[in-house]
């Protein structure tokens, strides 16, 4: 990586944000807090792994939880109920994509101020992010309750599952503020260098969800049978449990982001903190929506190749989901570490964090990819059965596509570093170019010549486009031309 100019900034004034340069005076309590969650000290590899591994475990638990709940719904209520939850979850994903964007922006801002040891400013930005998403969650709940049926109609939900989908979705909409706030608190905690509290909350959330799903679906003891509504309620109670645990831990251990007394006013969103959350959060959320929309298009293209190809693709996606988890976890860890380094004015550490994160991610992803390719028969048989006619297609698909997810790790880590500086628009544009003109454009051009293989080769082509655009921008882009960050005195406005 180019280290000639170690202090990157955004590529234009709209993406440049003022940051603290000199840590403000600290009270004795704040001096003690400085020892917690500090990602700017110690060996980089150890700090990175200790911070990212809890996030990786959380991602695995969340995925397993969703799979187990789908099994409960499918086995206890049938295919129509499973289809109903799938339709409702598409809508929820669109909302949570935005929330993840806002949460990532909050994580970055909290990390920057936490690194500078300006704890009051960190709390202001944390409170603004949480307060804004509370408002967003309540507004979504109200609108969703009244327009759930219209939304399902617009999605073309099959008539056989429309009633159940409506029952499920309305309960989810009512309880969505708890899930939104729980996610925001988790992401804010990571900005303050704490990835263990969100992990413990996820363990509790998954356990409550898995246990309550069959209990509320079927009814046990004095509890009535609630059917698909019970599944939605189980998820709601699980989110409340996870959120309650996090709040209890934050206040019982007096963690740095706790809001007390007059600090509770920080929950009223406004000012510079709100502007940052919105202007940076929307492009970050848009990246997730771009990726999911491109994925939906690919599913449509795969379906054109027939039932066996669709089954093979579905099984392969299960494996690829786990393959991508290390990159997501390490990328988030890199962002948090770089954000704190920015706040601590340790810009020389940024390049090292990026390099270590890149090598660690590539090592883990290459190991997983090798396992998936070398043990493709038994792994795919978990989903397809060893004698499935889709097995040869899935194995062929694995050989072509799997390595492309390893290649994408490069773009994800470099984007994680740039994200910590508030640079989000160019990575979003690069993702669009990689997924649409790159991946889908290649498919359109190659399909007349190589047929169905164009679907599988589109994946590595898209990854190559992403890397070829991201690496030069990271190394030579205008965001690395400044020699100093704008001076700032005092805490930012809330």
C-alpha positions as CSV (number, residue, x, y, z in Angstrom):
1,X,0.0,0.0,0.0
2,X,1.1,3.6,-0.6
3,X,2.3,5.1,2.6
4,X,3.8,8.3,1.2
5,X,0.9,10.3,2.5
6,X,-0.4,8.5,5.6
7,X,-3.3,10.8,6.4
8,X,-6.2,10.2,3.9
9,X,-9.2,12.4,3.7
10,X,-12.4,12.2,1.7
11,X,-12.2,12.8,-2.0
12,X,-14.3,16.0,-1.9
13,X,-15.3,18.6,0.6
14,X,-18.8,17.0,1.0
15,X,-17.2,13.9,2.5
16,X,-14.6,15.7,4.7
17,X,-15.7,15.8,8.3
18,X,-14.0,17.8,11.1
19,X,-12.3,15.6,13.7
20,X,-10.7,16.3,17.1
21,X,-6.9,16.9,17.0
22,X,-6.1,17.3,20.7
23,X,-7.7,15.1,23.3
24,X,-9.7,17.3,25.7
25,X,-9.0,17.2,29.4
26,X,-10.2,14.1,31.1
27,X,-11.8,13.5,34.5
28,X,-10.5,10.6,36.6
29,X,-13.5,8.6,35.6
30,X,-12.8,9.2,31.9
31,X,-9.2,8.3,32.4
32,X,-10.3,4.9,33.8
33,X,-12.7,4.6,30.8
34,X,-9.7,5.1,28.5
35,X,-8.5,1.7,29.5
36,X,-11.6,0.0,28.1
37,X,-12.1,-0.7,24.5
38,X,-8.8,0.9,23.4
39,X,-8.0,-0.4,19.9
40,X,-5.1,2.0,19.4
41,X,-2.6,0.2,21.6
42,X,-0.9,-3.2,21.5
43,X,0.0,-5.7,18.7
44,X,-2.3,-5.1,15.7
45,X,-2.9,-8.7,14.8
46,X,-3.9,-9.7,18.3
47,X,-6.1,-6.7,18.8
48,X,-7.8,-7.3,15.4
49,X,-8.4,-11.0,16.1
50,X,-9.7,-10.4,19.6
51,X,-12.1,-7.8,18.4
52,X,-13.2,-9.5,15.2
53,X,-13.7,-13.1,16.4
54,X,-16.7,-12.2,18.6
55,X,-18.3,-10.4,15.6
56,X,-17.6,-13.5,13.5
57,X,-19.3,-15.8,16.1
58,X,-22.2,-13.4,16.2
59,X,-22.7,-13.6,12.5
60,X,-22.6,-17.4,12.6
61,X,-25.1,-17.5,15.4
62,X,-27.4,-15.1,13.6
63,X,-27.3,-17.2,10.5
64,X,-27.9,-20.4,12.4
65,X,-30.7,-18.8,14.3
66,X,-32.5,-17.9,11.1
67,X,-32.0,-21.4,9.6
68,X,-33.3,-23.1,12.8
69,X,-36.4,-20.8,12.9
70,X,-37.1,-21.5,9.2
71,X,-36.9,-25.2,10.1
72,X,-39.4,-24.7,12.9
73,X,-41.8,-22.8,10.7
74,X,-41.5,-25.2,7.8
75,X,-41.9,-28.3,9.8
76,X,-44.7,-27.1,12.1
77,X,-46.7,-24.9,9.8
78,X,-45.8,-26.1,6.3
79,X,-44.5,-24.6,3.0
80,X,-47.0,-21.8,2.8
81,X,-46.0,-20.5,6.2
82,X,-42.3,-20.7,5.2
83,X,-43.1,-18.8,2.0
84,X,-44.9,-16.2,4.1
85,X,-41.9,-15.5,6.3
86,X,-39.7,-15.3,3.3
87,X,-41.8,-12.6,1.7
88,X,-42.0,-10.7,5.0
89,X,-38.2,-11.0,5.5
90,X,-37.5,-9.4,2.2
91,X,-39.3,-6.3,3.4
92,X,-37.5,-6.4,6.7
93,X,-34.1,-6.7,5.0
94,X,-34.6,-3.5,3.1
95,X,-35.3,-1.6,6.4
96,X,-32.4,-3.2,8.2
97,X,-30.1,-2.5,5.4
98,X,-30.7,1.2,6.1
99,X,-30.4,0.7,9.8
100,X,-27.0,-1.1,9.3
101,X,-25.9,1.9,7.2
102,X,-26.9,4.3,9.9
103,X,-25.3,2.0,12.6
104,X,-22.1,1.8,10.6
105,X,-21.9,5.6,10.4
106,X,-22.5,5.7,14.2
107,X,-19.8,3.1,14.8
108,X,-17.3,5.2,12.8
109,X,-18.2,8.4,14.6
110,X,-18.1,6.9,18.0
111,X,-14.8,5.2,17.2
112,X,-13.3,8.5,16.1
113,X,-14.3,10.4,19.3
114,X,-13.5,7.4,21.5
115,X,-10.0,7.3,20.0
116,X,-9.6,10.9,20.9
117,X,-10.9,10.2,24.4
118,X,-13.6,12.7,23.9
119,X,-16.2,10.6,25.7
120,X,-18.9,13.2,25.8
121,X,-18.8,13.6,22.0
122,X,-18.8,9.8,21.6
123,X,-22.0,9.7,23.8
124,X,-23.6,12.5,21.8
125,X,-23.1,10.7,18.5
126,X,-24.1,7.4,20.0
127,X,-27.3,8.9,21.4
128,X,-28.1,10.6,18.1
129,X,-27.7,7.4,16.2
130,X,-29.9,5.5,18.6
131,X,-32.5,8.2,18.9
132,X,-32.7,8.6,15.2
133,X,-33.3,4.9,14.7
134,X,-35.9,4.9,17.5
135,X,-37.8,7.5,15.5
136,X,-37.3,5.5,12.3
137,X,-38.4,2.3,13.9
138,X,-41.6,3.8,15.3
139,X,-42.5,5.4,12.0
140,X,-41.9,2.2,10.2
141,X,-44.0,0.3,12.7
142,X,-47.0,2.7,12.2
143,X,-46.7,2.8,8.4
144,X,-46.1,-0.9,8.2
145,X,-49.1,-1.9,10.4
146,X,-51.5,0.0,8.1
147,X,-49.9,-0.7,4.8
148,X,-48.6,-4.3,5.3
149,X,-51.2,-5.8,3.0
150,X,-50.5,-3.3,0.2
151,X,-46.8,-4.0,0.5
152,X,-47.3,-7.7,0.2
153,X,-49.5,-7.2,-2.8
154,X,-46.8,-5.1,-4.5
155,X,-44.4,-8.0,-3.9
156,X,-46.7,-10.4,-5.6
157,X,-47.0,-12.6,-2.6
158,X,-48.7,-15.9,-3.5
159,X,-52.3,-16.1,-2.4
160,X,-51.8,-19.3,-0.5
161,X,-49.4,-17.6,1.9
162,X,-50.7,-14.0,1.8
163,X,-52.9,-14.2,4.9
164,X,-50.1,-15.8,7.0
165,X,-47.6,-13.3,5.6
166,X,-49.8,-10.4,6.7
167,X,-50.3,-11.8,10.2
168,X,-46.5,-12.4,10.5
169,X,-45.5,-9.0,9.0
170,X,-47.9,-6.9,11.2
171,X,-46.4,-8.4,14.4
172,X,-42.9,-7.8,13.1
173,X,-43.7,-4.2,12.2
174,X,-45.1,-3.5,15.7
175,X,-42.0,-4.9,17.4
176,X,-39.4,-3.7,15.0
177,X,-38.3,-0.7,17.1
178,X,-36.8,-3.2,19.6
179,X,-34.7,-5.0,17.0
180,X,-33.6,-1.7,15.4
181,X,-32.5,-0.3,18.8
182,X,-30.7,-3.5,19.8
183,X,-28.8,-3.4,16.5
184,X,-27.8,0.2,16.9
185,X,-26.6,-0.3,20.5
186,X,-24.5,-3.3,19.4
187,X,-22.9,-1.3,16.6
188,X,-22.2,1.7,18.9
189,X,-20.6,-0.6,21.4
190,X,-18.2,-1.9,18.7
191,X,-17.2,1.7,17.9
192,X,-16.2,2.0,21.6
193,X,-14.0,-1.1,21.2
194,X,-16.5,-3.6,22.8
195,X,-17.4,-6.5,20.6
196,X,-18.0,-9.0,23.5
197,X,-21.2,-7.4,24.9
198,X,-22.9,-7.6,21.4
199,X,-21.8,-11.2,21.2
200,X,-23.3,-12.1,24.6
201,X,-26.5,-10.4,23.6
202,X,-26.6,-12.3,20.4
203,X,-26.1,-15.6,22.2
204,X,-29.1,-14.7,24.5
205,X,-31.2,-13.5,21.5
206,X,-30.6,-16.7,19.5
207,X,-31.3,-19.0,22.5
208,X,-34.6,-17.2,23.4
209,X,-35.6,-17.2,19.7
210,X,-34.9,-20.9,19.1
211,X,-36.7,-22.0,22.3
212,X,-39.7,-19.7,22.0
213,X,-40.4,-20.4,18.3
214,X,-41.9,-23.9,18.8
215,X,-43.5,-23.0,22.2
216,X,-45.4,-20.1,20.7
217,X,-46.2,-21.7,17.4
218,X,-47.7,-24.9,18.9
219,X,-48.7,-23.6,22.3
220,X,-47.5,-25.4,25.5
221,X,-49.1,-25.6,28.9
222,X,-51.2,-22.5,29.5
223,X,-49.9,-20.8,26.3
224,X,-52.2,-20.9,23.3
225,X,-51.2,-22.0,19.9
226,X,-50.3,-18.8,17.9
227,X,-49.2,-20.3,14.6
228,X,-47.1,-18.0,12.5
229,X,-47.8,-15.1,14.7
230,X,-46.0,-16.9,17.5
231,X,-42.9,-17.1,15.4
232,X,-42.9,-13.4,14.9
233,X,-43.5,-12.8,18.6
234,X,-40.7,-15.2,19.5
235,X,-38.3,-13.1,17.5
236,X,-39.6,-9.9,19.1
237,X,-39.2,-11.3,22.7
238,X,-35.6,-12.4,21.7
239,X,-34.7,-9.0,20.5
240,X,-36.1,-7.4,23.7
241,X,-34.0,-9.9,25.7
242,X,-30.9,-9.0,23.8
243,X,-31.5,-5.3,24.1
244,X,-32.2,-5.6,27.8
245,X,-29.0,-7.5,28.4
246,X,-26.9,-4.9,26.6
247,X,-28.5,-2.0,28.6
248,X,-28.1,-3.9,31.9
249,X,-24.4,-4.5,31.1
250,X,-23.8,-1.0,29.9
251,X,-25.2,0.6,33.1
252,X,-24.1,-2.1,35.7
253,X,-20.5,-1.9,34.5
254,X,-20.7,1.9,33.8
255,X,-19.4,1.4,30.2
256,X,-18.3,4.5,28.4
257,X,-21.4,4.9,26.2
258,X,-23.9,5.0,29.1
259,X,-26.2,8.0,29.1
260,X,-27.1,9.5,32.5
261,X,-29.0,12.5,33.6
262,X,-28.6,15.5,31.3
263,X,-26.8,13.2,28.8
264,X,-30.2,11.6,28.0
265,X,-30.9,14.7,25.9
266,X,-28.4,13.3,23.4
267,X,-31.2,10.8,22.3
268,X,-32.9,13.7,20.6
269,X,-31.4,13.6,17.1
270,X,-30.1,16.8,15.6
271,X,-27.2,18.9,14.5
272,X,-23.9,17.8,13.1
273,X,-24.1,14.3,14.5
274,X,-27.5,13.6,12.8
275,X,-26.2,15.0,9.5
276,X,-23.2,12.7,9.6
277,X,-25.4,9.6,10.4
278,X,-27.7,10.4,7.5
279,X,-25.2,11.5,4.9
280,X,-22.9,8.6,5.5
281,X,-25.5,6.0,6.5
282,X,-27.6,6.2,3.4
283,X,-24.7,5.3,1.0
284,X,-23.6,2.5,3.3
285,X,-27.1,1.1,3.4
286,X,-27.4,1.5,-0.3
287,X,-24.4,-0.7,-0.7
288,X,-26.3,-3.5,1.0
289,X,-29.4,-2.9,-1.1
290,X,-27.2,-3.0,-4.3
291,X,-25.7,-6.3,-3.3
292,X,-29.1,-7.8,-2.4
293,X,-30.8,-6.5,-5.6
294,X,-28.0,-7.9,-7.7
295,X,-28.4,-11.2,-5.8
296,X,-32.1,-11.3,-6.6
297,X,-31.3,-10.7,-10.3
298,X,-28.8,-13.6,-10.2
299,X,-31.4,-15.9,-8.7
300,X,-33.7,-15.1,-11.6
301,X,-30.9,-15.9,-14.1
302,X,-30.1,-19.2,-12.3
303,X,-33.8,-20.2,-12.3
304,X,-33.7,-19.9,-16.1
305,X,-31.2,-22.8,-16.1
306,X,-33.7,-25.2,-14.6
307,X,-34.6,-26.9,-11.3
308,X,-31.3,-28.7,-10.8
309,X,-29.3,-25.5,-11.3
310,X,-31.5,-23.6,-8.9
311,X,-31.1,-26.3,-6.3
312,X,-27.3,-26.4,-6.8
313,X,-27.2,-22.6,-6.5
314,X,-29.3,-22.6,-3.3
315,X,-26.9,-25.2,-1.7
316,X,-23.9,-23.3,-2.8
317,X,-25.2,-20.0,-1.4
318,X,-25.4,-21.7,2.0
319,X,-21.7,-22.4,1.9
320,X,-20.8,-19.0,0.4
321,X,-22.6,-17.2,3.2
322,X,-20.2,-18.7,5.7
323,X,-17.2,-18.1,3.4
324,X,-18.0,-14.3,3.5
325,X,-18.3,-14.1,7.3
326,X,-14.6,-13.6,8.1
327,X,-14.3,-10.8,5.6
328,X,-17.4,-9.0,7.0
329,X,-16.1,-9.4,10.6
330,X,-12.6,-8.3,9.9
331,X,-13.7,-5.4,7.7
332,X,-15.9,-4.1,10.5
333,X,-13.0,-4.5,12.9
334,X,-10.7,-2.6,10.6
335,X,-13.2,0.2,10.4
336,X,-13.4,0.4,14.2
337,X,-9.7,0.3,14.7
338,X,-9.0,2.8,12.0
339,X,-11.7,5.2,13.4
340,X,-10.1,5.1,16.8
341,X,-6.6,5.6,15.3
342,X,-8.0,8.7,13.5
343,X,-9.4,10.1,16.7
344,X,-6.1,9.4,18.5
345,X,-4.2,11.1,15.7
346,X,-2.2,7.9,15.1
347,X,-2.4,7.9,11.3
348,X,0.8,5.9,11.0
349,X,-1.1,3.0,12.4
350,X,-3.8,3.0,9.7
351,X,-1.7,1.4,7.0
352,X,-0.6,-1.3,9.4
353,X,-4.1,-2.1,10.5
354,X,-5.2,-2.3,6.8
355,X,-2.4,-4.6,5.8
356,X,-2.8,-6.9,8.8
357,X,-6.6,-7.0,8.3
358,X,-6.1,-7.8,4.6
359,X,-3.6,-10.7,5.2
360,X,-5.7,-12.1,8.1
361,X,-8.9,-12.0,6.0
362,X,-7.2,-13.6,2.9
363,X,-5.7,-16.3,5.1
364,X,-9.0,-17.2,6.7
365,X,-11.0,-17.0,3.5
366,X,-8.5,-19.0,1.5
367,X,-8.6,-21.7,4.1
368,X,-12.4,-21.8,4.1
369,X,-12.5,-21.7,0.3
370,X,-10.1,-24.6,0.0
371,X,-12.2,-26.6,2.5
372,X,-15.3,-25.9,0.5
373,X,-13.8,-26.9,-2.8
374,X,-11.9,-29.9,-1.5
375,X,-14.8,-31.2,0.6
376,X,-17.5,-30.1,-1.8
377,X,-19.1,-33.6,-2.0
378,X,-19.9,-34.1,1.7
379,X,-20.7,-30.4,2.3
380,X,-23.1,-30.1,-0.6
381,X,-24.7,-33.4,0.3
382,X,-25.9,-31.8,3.5
383,X,-28.3,-29.8,1.4
384,X,-28.8,-31.8,-1.7
385,X,-28.2,-35.4,-0.8
386,X,-25.2,-37.4,-2.2
387,X,-27.1,-38.8,-5.2
388,X,-28.9,-35.6,-6.2
389,X,-28.8,-34.8,-10.0
390,X,-27.9,-31.2,-8.9
391,X,-24.6,-32.4,-7.3
392,X,-22.4,-32.2,-10.4
393,X,-23.8,-28.7,-11.2
394,X,-23.0,-27.5,-7.7
395,X,-19.5,-29.0,-7.8
396,X,-18.8,-27.3,-11.2
397,X,-20.2,-24.0,-9.7
398,X,-18.0,-24.3,-6.7
399,X,-14.8,-24.6,-8.8
400,X,-15.7,-21.4,-10.8
401,X,-17.2,-19.1,-8.2
402,X,-15.8,-19.9,-4.8
403,X,-12.4,-18.1,-5.3
404,X,-14.2,-15.0,-6.4
405,X,-15.4,-14.4,-2.8
406,X,-11.8,-14.6,-1.6
407,X,-10.9,-12.0,-4.2
408,X,-13.7,-9.7,-2.9
409,X,-12.0,-9.7,0.5
410,X,-9.5,-7.2,-0.9
411,X,-12.2,-4.7,-1.8
412,X,-14.0,-5.2,1.5
413,X,-10.9,-4.5,3.7
414,X,-9.8,-1.5,1.8
415,X,-13.4,-0.1,1.8
416,X,-13.5,-0.7,5.5
417,X,-10.5,1.6,6.0
418,X,-11.9,4.3,3.7
419,X,-15.3,4.0,5.5
420,X,-13.6,4.9,8.8
421,X,-12.7,8.2,7.2
422,X,-16.2,8.8,6.0
423,X,-15.5,8.0,2.4
424,X,-18.6,6.1,1.3
425,X,-19.8,7.4,-2.0
426,X,-17.0,6.1,-4.2
427,X,-17.0,2.6,-2.7
428,X,-20.8,2.5,-3.4
429,X,-20.2,3.5,-7.0
430,X,-17.5,0.9,-7.4
431,X,-19.8,-1.8,-6.0
432,X,-22.5,-0.7,-8.5
433,X,-20.0,-1.0,-11.4
434,X,-18.8,-4.4,-10.2
435,X,-22.3,-5.9,-9.8
436,X,-24.1,-4.4,-12.7
437,X,-21.9,-3.4,-15.7
438,X,-19.3,-5.9,-14.4
439,X,-21.2,-9.1,-13.3
440,X,-24.5,-8.7,-15.1
441,X,-22.9,-7.0,-18.2
442,X,-20.6,-10.0,-18.6
443,X,-23.5,-12.4,-18.4
444,X,-25.4,-10.6,-21.1
445,X,-22.3,-10.6,-23.4
446,X,-21.1,-14.1,-22.7
447,X,-24.4,-16.0,-22.5
448,X,-24.8,-16.4,-26.3
449,X,-21.3,-18.0,-26.4
450,X,-21.0,-20.2,-23.3
451,X,-24.6,-20.6,-22.2
452,X,-25.4,-21.3,-18.6
453,X,-21.7,-21.1,-17.6
454,X,-22.0,-17.3,-18.1
455,X,-23.9,-17.2,-14.8
456,X,-21.1,-18.8,-12.8
457,X,-18.3,-16.9,-14.5
458,X,-20.1,-13.6,-13.9
459,X,-19.1,-13.9,-10.2
460,X,-15.3,-13.9,-10.7
461,X,-15.6,-11.2,-13.4
462,X,-17.5,-8.9,-11.0
463,X,-14.9,-9.5,-8.2
464,X,-12.1,-8.7,-10.6
465,X,-13.8,-5.4,-11.6
466,X,-14.3,-4.5,-7.9
467,X,-10.6,-5.1,-7.1
468,X,-9.3,-3.3,-10.2
469,X,-11.3,-0.2,-9.2
470,X,-10.8,-0.3,-5.5
471,X,-7.1,-0.9,-5.2
472,X,-6.0,2.1,-7.4
473,X,-8.5,4.4,-5.7
474,X,-7.2,3.3,-2.3
475,X,-3.6,3.8,-3.3
476,X,-3.7,6.9,-5.4
477,X,-7.1,8.5,-4.9
478,X,-7.5,12.2,-3.9
479,X,-8.6,11.2,-0.4
480,X,-4.9,10.5,0.4
481,X,-3.5,13.9,-0.7
482,X,-4.0,15.9,2.5
483,X,-1.2,16.3,5.0
484,X,-3.4,17.2,8.0
485,X,-6.9,16.9,9.2
486,X,-8.9,20.1,9.8
487,X,-8.3,21.5,13.3
488,X,-11.1,21.2,15.7
489,X,-11.6,22.5,19.2
490,X,-14.0,21.2,21.7
491,X,-16.7,18.6,21.3
492,X,-18.9,18.4,18.3
493,X,-22.5,19.6,18.4
494,X,-25.1,17.0,19.0
